[in-house]
């Protein structure tokens, strides 16, 4: 499946202000596959069931923002802010990815076991993409080799 979005005010790289453009997104990967300059009417692909079409008209189409410093205090302090409320608030403001800070939740995200607890708590609650920082605190910095895209690695 793919998504085609067209509009008269699309912010693209190498342009200082929005321009008319149409772009295609592969919905299986979330990646932009093709960009064409110019606004296109929706009739071209409207009969194809594998294509979703958005005509933004004169509304502004901007890339999603990344907030690399959020405190989604779940588990442990959900009454402050949890995954459901924090990511919903983020998306309402145009943020499509949040990166959770490691030390405010209970337990803090300073071990692989704690990261797994955090990921389980987030499952099926998030309205945005989410990533997690791993915390380095006194006593665990020697055991950390690297943080990969999936797990903290412990020696």
C-alpha positions, 0 to 999 in steps of 0.5 A: 500500500502507498499513500500519495499526498499532494498540496500547494504548500509542501515544505521540501528540502532545499526550499526556504518556503513551501512549494506545490508538491506531491509525494508518495509514501510506502506505508509498509516502511513509512519512507517517502519513495518519490517526490514530484513538484507540483500539486496534482488532482486526486483523480489520477489514483483515486480508483486504486484500492492500494493507494490512499490519497490526501489532497491537502489543498492550501494547508501546510504539509511539514515533516514530523518533528522529533522530540529527543528529550521527553519524560514518559514516566511509565511505569511507576509514575504514570500519574505524571505522564504516561505513553498514551497521554504523552504521545497523544499530546506530542502528535497533536503538536506535530511531533511524530517521534519521541525519545524517552529519557531513562531516569524518571520512570520506575524502574529507570531504563539503565539495564536491558531488563528495565528496558524490556519492562519499559517497552512492554509498558509502551506496547499498544499505547503509543500514538507516535513512534518512540525510542528510548535512551539508555541511562548510564549511572555510577556503577553500570557504565563499565558494563555497557559496551554499546547501545544498538538500535534494539537493545542495550548490550551488557557484558 
